[in-house]
Amino acid sequence: MTTATGRRVAKLEGTLQPREAVLHWLAEAQSYPGVVEYLRSQIVGQPVEAAPLSVITGRVVAAVRAERKGQPREDVERAVHRAQGDAVFLFCLVVVLNGQALEVARVEGLRAAAVFYWMGTLLGGPPGPPSSDEDARERRDAWRSWRTVVDRLVADVRVETEARVELERRYLGGHPVLFPDGATAWAGHVDLVERLLGLAEAIEPARRTRRRSGGASIAARVEDLANRLADDARVKAYEIVGERERAVAIMERRLGESPLLANG
């Protein structure tokens, strides 16, 4: 890169708004295998000023000050504070969504593997036709229970995927947030669940009366999960910028909405 080009790039980076600044960072960061590897490469042995979040907020502050040059100082500082908060929130949202994809793929992947094993035990059950009506009913109920769990896995995959896509659309202009490790882990989990569904349709076809979403509509579950993940990112952001009261307020609201406490 020539010196002149470098100056133009630096000038451009210094005029980025919160979402633009985070997307600019994300495009570079996603060249690394995962969030942990990226942060380790950027933080270890580096000054605080070179940390990703410091760079992002520095660009945003410069953009706001340039845009509001000549305005009253209090107005400028309020705008700077608001833009910094937005940038920190978006950064935290990227981290939260990557962590969610990795954790769900790990835990639910174990569940899906157990459902495969369960299918094997059912297929390897008593040989021959049922010995009685009770035996036939028990075999049928076992397969239906298994199919119910498969349906739940399928619904959960859909909810997780649609909630992440909704947050990407809502806050990041639809830009995919997953790092390579998260995208690979999630794709592997989806593939495993889709294979289970294919086998389930062949072995125990879905019935019209079956409620695949576990009683709650998919849309409502997606909205609930998206809101919870956004709240998680907000709590982290408020803690970073030193607004612990606002983080606590979110946690208190969520505790108040907990069905366990409501029923207590």
Secondary structure, DSSP 8 states (H G I E B T S, - for coil): --HHHHHHHHHHHTT--HHHHHHHHHHHHTTSS-HHHHHHHHHTT--GGGSHHHHHHHHHHHHHHHHTTTS-HHHHHHHHHHHHHHHHHHHHHHHHHHHHHHHHHHHHHHHHHHHHHHHHHHHTSS-SS-SSHHHHHHHHHHHHHHHHHHHHHHHHHHHHHHHHHHHHHHHHTT-----HHHHHHHHHHHHHHHHHHHHHHHHS---TT--TTTTS-HHHHHHHHHHHHHHHHHHHHHHHTT-HHHHHHHHHHHHHH-HHHHH-
